[in-house]
Structures are given as structure tokens and as C-alpha cells.
Amino acid sequence: MINLRYHVISLAAVLLALAAGIALGAGLLDESDATAAGSDGDTAEISSSLAGFDAGYATLTAPGLLRDQLKNRTVLLLTTPGARDSEIDSLIENLTTAGARVTGEVAMTGKLLSPSNRQFAEGVATQSDPDAAAAGSDYASVGTAIARGYLTKGDGSLDDTARTIRSAFTEGGLLAPEQDPEVSAQLALVVSGPSGASAGGEGTVISSMVEALDAGSQGVAVVGPVSSGEDGVVNAVRGSDAAAAVSTVDVTDTGTGRVAAILGLVREASGTSGSWGTSRAADGPVPN
């Protein structure tokens, strides 16, 4: 029987090939193959034939790699304006395979992620959360308030403070619940889009918030497509003080990469942070 270690090694080989731009069995991809076949922004920037292989491989190996890895854990998805719906849906499916309960999906709006609105965002945070002011400035207070409203280190029961924070951030146009969580989540998966998909500066804002999100939960992973690891949100987090506290994966525009993203959250839930994905990731292609 093929064991889990074999799957991990095989997945690592596929991800290394994708990161190097090599089509298995077909030699180097030329420039035309490196462009996505679609134009809606929901496809990976790899050839259609390699994308098909990647998707099929991920479908076959995901159950063996992920099953029950997050059993009885709750997860909140926080998305950026540029996050791709197809990638979000696939990540949710993988989380379900891992046994996690996805409590909800909340979009971080352009208003929240624009540095020009920092004072407004901090004002909403400190007025709705009595403890946020003590967290300091530079978005730490904002991350503290969001963590208090949506995340937890223990059970997921809500109190009046959490409800007040949620209402304040929603009414202020800073958060937009796609699926409003009924309980607080133990883990957070921050899903970003490709670089340049939204207003400039969002990487800096998210980097300034995620350490506080991590402190108020059992772990945070920030994931996105390859370009996000080049000069987008994932790259910004990796270059910030938050890099030691949260996990990052930069290959969510591939099926195997979205499996790796959940494995990264599994490692984060166990108390070990890391950076995985392309050659820009410090800890290799995939958690093992």
C-alpha cells in the first residue's frame, strides 16, 4: 500500500516541478504555455495540460494526506478583494476533507486594506473592543479587535463584545461577511489574490494585523497564488515581523498547492509555523 510518506514526497516533487516551470514529461514550458488559458482570473498561470494533471493528482492524493488532520477544529476564512472564488471553494473542500468545520467566510474590504483609512479602522477597533487600544497602533489594534470578534483559543461561544465588534466592522464597511460565522473559530486561513489584484498597500496592512490574529487564536496561515509570493500579500507577510508567528503558502493557483495550504494550516495548528511553496519559500515546497 502506498503510504502517507510516499504521497508527501510525490506532492513535493509535483510542487517543485510547478515552481520551476517544468511540465512533467514534456520538458521546459515555453512562454506561451506559461499563460493561463482563461481570462477571468480564476485559472492558474500554467498550461491547460499541466493544470489538468495537477488537478487530477490533487484529487487523488488529498484524502490520504488530509483526512482528519484538522478533526474537530474550527476555521474562519478571511479573504482579500482579489481572492479567486475557485481557489476559495477548493480550499473549503480541502478543509472539509481534513475534518475541519468552516465557521464562515469574511471578506476584508478595500476600505480596511487601504492604508489611507488607517485612522478610521483603528477608531472602529478601539471603540468596539475595550482591549484593542492597549495593542498599539499600526493596525495591531485592528487585528486584535478582529481576533476578539471572530477567533478564539478555546470554544466558539460568542459574547456581547464579539457581537459588538462584528457589527461595528460590518457597518463601517471594513468587513463584509459572505457567510457570517455563528461561532468564533480556532484557526484562520487568510486567502489572498494575485499581486496587483487590488489596491496597493494591502500586504503591509495584512502583515500588521496577522500577528494579532495569531495571538488571539490557535494559529493563522496566509496563502495565495504564485504571484502573491513574488510581490503580493504572501511576500509582504514573509518579509515582516509576523513571519515567525504565522505560516505562508504561495501556490494556491494549483490543486496540489491548495492541498499544501491546508497542510500548512495543520502544521500551524500544531504550533509550528513555516513558509512553503515555490523556491521563495524558506521551508521547501510542502509541509511533511
TAGIZI-V583776 format. One record per residue. N is the residue number from 1. SS is DSSP state (H for helix, E for strand, - for the rest). PSI is psi in degrees with one decimal (NA if undefined). Layout:
BEGIN
N;SS;PSI
N;SS;PSI
END
This chain:
BEGIN
1;-;139.1
2;-;123.2
3;-;177.1
4;H;-38.1
5;H;-39.8
6;H;-43.5
7;H;-43.8
8;H;-45.1
9;H;-41.4
10;H;-43.1
11;H;-40.2
12;H;-40.6
13;H;-41.5
14;H;-46.2
15;H;-38.1
16;H;-38.4
17;H;-41.5
18;H;-43.3
19;H;-33.1
20;H;-8.1
21;-;31.0
22;E;125.8
23;E;122.8
24;-;126.0
25;-;1.8
26;-;6.1
27;E;-165.3
28;E;139.4
29;-;135.0
30;-;177.1
31;-;-35.3
32;-;-31.5
33;-;-19.9
34;-;-4.8
35;-;137.6
36;-;147.3
37;-;-33.2
38;-;169.4
39;-;9.8
40;-;2.0
41;-;6.0
42;-;8.3
43;-;152.9
44;-;154.0
45;-;59.9
46;-;165.9
47;-;154.9
48;H;-35.4
49;H;-42.0
50;H;-36.5
51;H;-38.4
52;H;-42.6
53;H;-46.4
54;H;-46.3
55;H;-42.5
56;H;-41.4
57;H;-43.0
58;H;-40.7
59;H;-39.8
60;H;-35.4
61;H;-21.9
62;H;-45.5
63;H;-43.5
64;H;-32.7
65;H;-34.7
66;H;-23.4
67;-;122.9
68;-;10.3
69;-;-25.2
70;-;33.3
71;-;133.7
72;-;13.0
73;-;149.3
74;E;141.8
75;E;134.4
76;E;134.1
77;E;125.9
78;E;123.2
79;E;152.2
80;-;165.4
81;-;-26.9
82;-;1.5
83;-;137.7
84;-;132.5
85;H;-40.3
86;H;-37.0
87;H;-39.8
88;H;-46.2
89;H;-41.4
90;H;-39.9
91;H;-40.6
92;H;-42.1
93;H;-42.1
94;H;-37.1
95;H;-41.0
96;H;-41.8
97;H;-37.0
98;-;-3.5
99;-;4.5
100;-;154.5
101;E;116.3
102;E;111.9
103;E;-28.1
104;E;177.1
105;E;122.8
106;E;126.1
107;E;128.9
108;E;117.6
109;-;165.6
110;H;-29.2
111;H;-41.2
112;H;-40.2
113;H;1.0
114;-;121.0
115;H;-22.8
116;H;-16.7
117;H;17.7
118;H;-48.2
119;H;-39.6
120;H;-46.6
121;H;-42.1
122;H;-34.6
123;H;-43.6
124;H;-41.3
125;H;-49.4
126;H;-28.0
127;H;-28.4
128;H;-23.0
129;-;112.0
130;-;-25.7
131;-;-9.4
132;H;-34.9
133;H;-33.1
134;H;-12.8
135;H;-13.3
136;-;-172.7
137;-;-158.3
138;-;44.0
139;-;-3.1
140;H;-38.0
141;H;-35.0
142;H;-46.0
143;H;-38.0
144;H;-43.5
145;H;-43.2
146;H;-40.9
147;H;-42.3
148;H;-33.0
149;H;-29.0
150;H;-14.8
151;E;167.2
152;-;154.9
153;-;-14.9
154;-;-123.8
155;-;174.2
156;-;14.9
157;-;142.1
158;-;146.0
159;-;-178.4
160;H;-34.9
161;H;-44.5
162;H;-42.3
163;H;-38.7
164;H;-43.7
165;H;-45.4
166;H;-46.0
167;H;-43.1
168;H;-44.8
169;H;-34.2
170;H;-48.0
171;H;-27.5
172;-;-2.2
173;-;19.8
174;-;-31.8
175;E;145.5
176;E;98.8
177;E;120.7
178;E;-36.6
179;E;101.6
180;-;121.7
181;-;136.1
182;-;-19.2
183;-;168.2
184;-;151.6
185;E;152.0
186;-;-31.1
187;E;153.6
188;E;134.3
189;E;110.8
190;E;117.3
191;E;116.3
192;-;163.9
193;-;-171.9
194;-;158.2
195;-;142.1
196;-;3.9
197;-;-15.8
198;-;-170.0
199;-;147.6
200;-;150.7
201;-;-6.8
202;H;-30.8
203;H;-40.9
204;H;-42.0
205;H;-48.3
206;H;-40.5
207;H;-34.4
208;H;-17.2
209;H;-31.3
210;H;-27.5
211;H;-37.3
212;H;-36.2
213;H;-41.8
214;H;-40.9
215;H;-27.7
216;-;12.6
217;-;-170.8
218;-;2.0
219;-;151.8
220;E;136.7
221;E;136.2
222;E;120.9
223;E;157.7
224;-;177.2
225;-;175.9
226;H;-44.7
227;H;-25.3
228;H;-29.0
229;H;-12.8
230;H;-54.6
231;H;33.8
232;-;-151.1
233;H;-46.8
234;H;-42.7
235;H;-41.5
236;H;-42.0
237;H;-41.4
238;H;-27.6
239;-;7.3
240;-;175.4
241;H;-19.3
242;H;-9.9
243;H;-33.0
244;H;-15.9
245;-;-26.9
246;-;161.1
247;E;152.7
248;E;145.1
249;E;132.9
250;-;38.6
251;-;37.0
252;-;-4.3
253;-;13.4
254;-;151.7
255;H;-43.7
256;H;-32.0
257;H;-33.9
258;H;-27.1
259;H;-44.1
260;H;-35.1
261;H;-40.8
262;H;-35.5
263;H;-34.6
264;H;-39.6
265;H;-33.6
266;H;-46.0
267;H;-40.6
268;H;-40.6
269;H;-25.6
270;-;-1.8
271;-;10.4
272;-;117.3
273;-;154.7
274;-;176.8
275;E;116.4
276;E;158.2
277;-;-120.1
278;-;-174.3
279;-;-14.1
280;-;-11.6
281;-;130.9
282;-;-24.9
283;-;17.4
284;-;-174.6
285;-;-32.8
286;-;142.9
287;-;144.1
288;-;NA
END
